[in-house]
Amino acid sequence: MFKDKAVIGIMPLYDTERDSYWMLPGYMKALEEQGAVTLMLPLTDKAEELEYFLETCDGFLMTGGPDVDPSLYGEEKSSNCKETVPLRDAMDKYILIHAVKKNKAVLGICRGMQMMNAVFGGSLYQDLGTEVPENIGHRMEAPYDRKAHCVKVLADTPLAAVLGAEECPVNSCHHQAVKKLAEPFGIMAQAEDGIIESIYMPEKRFVWGVQWHPEFSYRKSGESRKILGAFLEAAKEDDAK
């Protein structure tokens, strides 16, 4: 049906107090404006349902959201780790593992990048403020469509090729971050304080993570649009299409 368009499955956001799914429009609109067909997945860990989406979708957007449960990377939850949603963790983990196996295009944003690292053997800072007190300040106030700081883009990485730049201005709204990098990943960008800001799997078509938020900045940021465009181009190359 969508021969010339990428169908992107988007991980749902969940409101614990209201027991409801929801979505920030930017996750969908940022992709739709570049020609994608977007689909918010239901919150489930049922393998048969997730397998349907793994076959149907050309790529997956791993959204932001609650903290990643430290049990995923073998740690006890600290007092500074905030709300976790076990069902969301289980769903994201299943999609990540099987999407990578199928060589689907995957883009992780903020928590999505952190999940990538945790699922494939890395660890996280549960709270930057207490574990890296000298950090440059990664949790900005709204509005989120403006620059919070810059990141250094590492040479000879796919991100450098897409952006054509050694530096990238980013927004920033997170209190957790990659600590120990999982072995399958390489680093594409870092902040001035050394915090890892972007990762990728060199052996895969497109498995990228960014710690910042293109869904808020895409209308003002050419860099955000380039990243999303690269994601969609990779998704359209799906072997199954």
C-alpha positions in Angstrom: 0.0 0.0 0.0 2.8 2.4 0.9 5.4 1.4 -1.6 7.3 4.6 -1.7 6.8 5.6 2.0 8.3 4.2 5.2 5.9 2.9 7.8 7.3 3.8 11.2 6.2 2.2 14.4 6.4 4.6 17.4 6.6 3.4 21.0 3.6 4.7 23.0 3.9 7.1 25.9 2.1 6.1 29.1 0.4 8.1 31.8 0.4 6.1 35.0 -2.0 8.3 36.9 -4.6 8.3 34.2 -3.8 4.7 33.0 -3.7 6.0 29.4 -1.6 6.0 26.3 -0.6 9.3 24.8 1.7 10.8 22.2 3.7 14.1 21.7 2.6 15.3 18.2 6.2 16.1 17.2 7.2 12.4 17.2 4.6 11.8 14.4 4.6 15.2 12.6 8.4 15.4 12.3 8.3 12.1 10.4 5.1 12.7 8.5 6.4 16.0 7.1 9.2 14.1 5.5 6.8 11.6 3.9 6.5 8.8 6.5 3.4 6.9 7.6 3.4 6.8 11.4 1.8 4.3 13.7 1.6 4.5 17.5 1.9 0.9 18.8 -0.3 -0.4 21.7 1.5 -0.9 25.0 1.9 -4.6 25.2 4.5 -7.3 25.8 2.6 -10.0 23.9 5.0 -11.5 21.4 2.4 -12.3 18.8 1.2 -8.7 18.6 4.7 -7.3 18.6 5.7 -9.7 15.8 2.9 -8.3 13.7 4.3 -4.8 14.0 7.9 -6.1 13.4 6.7 -7.5 10.1 4.4 -4.5 9.2 6.7 -1.6 10.0 9.8 -0.6 8.1 11.4 1.2 11.1 10.9 2.0 14.7 11.1 5.2 16.7 12.0 4.5 20.4 10.5 7.5 22.2 11.4 9.2 25.4 9.5 8.6 28.6 10.0 7.2 32.1 13.4 6.1 33.5 14.8 2.8 32.4 14.5 0.3 35.2 18.1 -0.4 36.5 17.4 -4.1 36.7 17.8 -4.1 32.9 21.5 -3.4 33.5 22.0 -5.3 36.7 21.7 -2.5 39.3 19.5 -1.7 42.2 17.2 1.3 41.9 18.7 4.3 43.6 16.6 6.9 45.4 17.3 9.4 42.6 15.9 7.1 39.9 12.4 8.2 39.0 9.3 6.4 37.9 9.8 3.2 35.8 7.2 1.3 33.7 8.1 -2.4 33.5 5.6 -3.1 30.7 7.1 -0.3 28.6 10.6 -1.6 29.3 9.6 -5.2 28.3 8.0 -3.9 25.1 10.9 -1.7 24.1 13.4 -4.5 24.8 11.5 -7.0 22.6 11.1 -4.6 19.7 14.8 -3.5 19.9 16.2 -7.1 20.0 14.0 -8.3 17.1 14.2 -5.2 15.0 18.0 -5.3 15.1 17.9 -9.0 14.2 15.7 -8.2 11.2 18.0 -5.3 10.3 15.2 -2.8 10.6 15.9 1.0 10.8 15.7 2.1 14.5 16.1 5.6 15.9 16.2 6.0 19.7 15.5 9.4 21.2 16.5 10.2 24.8 15.1 7.3 26.8 15.1 5.4 23.5 18.9 5.7 23.3 19.3 4.7 26.9 17.2 1.6 26.3 19.3 0.6 23.4 22.4 0.8 25.5 20.8 -1.1 28.5 19.3 -3.8 26.3 22.5 -4.6 24.6 24.7 -4.8 27.7 25.6 -1.3 28.7 24.7 0.7 31.8 23.3 4.1 32.7 23.8 6.9 35.1 20.7 6.7 37.1 20.9 10.4 37.9 23.4 12.8 36.4 23.0 15.4 39.0 24.3 13.2 41.8 26.6 10.9 39.8 28.2 13.5 37.6 27.8 16.7 39.6 30.2 18.6 37.4 28.0 18.1 34.2 27.2 21.0 32.0 23.5 20.9 32.8 21.4 18.5 30.6 17.9 19.3 31.8 16.7 22.6 30.2 13.5 24.4 30.9 10.8 24.8 28.2 10.6 25.8 25.4 12.5 22.8 24.1 12.9 23.9 20.4 16.1 25.9 21.2 19.7 25.2 21.8 20.8 24.1 25.3 24.4 23.2 24.4 26.5 21.9 21.6 27.8 18.4 21.0 31.1 17.3 19.3 30.3 15.1 16.3 33.0 12.5 15.9 34.8 12.3 12.6 34.2 9.3 10.3 30.9 8.4 11.8 27.5 8.2 10.0 26.3 11.3 11.9 29.2 13.3 10.7 28.5 12.2 7.2 24.8 13.2 7.4 25.4 16.6 9.2 28.6 17.5 7.4 29.8 19.2 10.6 32.1 18.7 13.6 29.6 20.3 16.0 25.8 20.2 16.5 23.6 22.5 18.6 21.1 20.4 20.6 18.2 20.8 23.0 18.5 18.7 26.2 16.0 17.3 28.8 17.3 14.3 30.6 18.7 13.2 34.0 19.9 9.8 32.9 22.6 8.9 30.3 24.8 6.3 29.0 27.5 5.3 31.5 29.2 2.1 30.2 28.7 1.8 26.4 27.3 -1.5 25.2 29.8 -3.4 23.0 27.8 -3.4 19.8 27.7 0.4 19.7 30.1 3.1 18.6 30.0 6.8 19.8 28.9 9.5 17.3 28.7 12.5 19.5 29.6 13.7 23.0 29.0 16.8 25.1 31.7 19.0 26.6 31.5 17.1 29.9 32.1 13.8 28.2 28.5 12.6 28.3 27.7 10.4 25.3 25.1 12.1 23.2 24.8 9.8 20.2 25.5 6.1 19.4 25.1 3.7 16.5 25.6 0.1 15.6 28.3 0.0 12.8 27.3 -3.4 11.5 23.6 -2.4 10.9 21.9 -0.4 8.3 20.6 2.2 10.7 20.5 1.8 14.5 21.1 5.2 15.9 20.4 6.9 19.3 20.4 10.6 20.1 20.2 11.9 23.6 18.5 15.2 22.4 15.0 15.7 21.1 14.4 16.2 17.4 10.7 15.9 17.9 10.8 19.4 19.6 13.4 21.0 17.4 12.7 19.7 13.9 11.0 22.8 12.6 13.8 25.1 13.6 16.8 22.7 13.3 18.2 21.6 10.0 20.3 19.1 11.8 17.2 17.4 13.3 15.6 17.2 9.9 18.7 15.7 8.4 18.8 13.0 11.1 15.1 12.1 10.7 15.5 12.1 6.9 18.4 9.7 7.1 16.3 7.4 9.4 13.5 7.4 6.9 15.8 6.7 3.9 17.2 3.7 5.7 13.7 2.5 6.6 12.7 2.7 3.0 15.6 0.4 2.0 14.0 -2.4 4.1 14.8 -5.7 2.4 11.2 -6.8 2.8 9.8 -4.0 0.7 
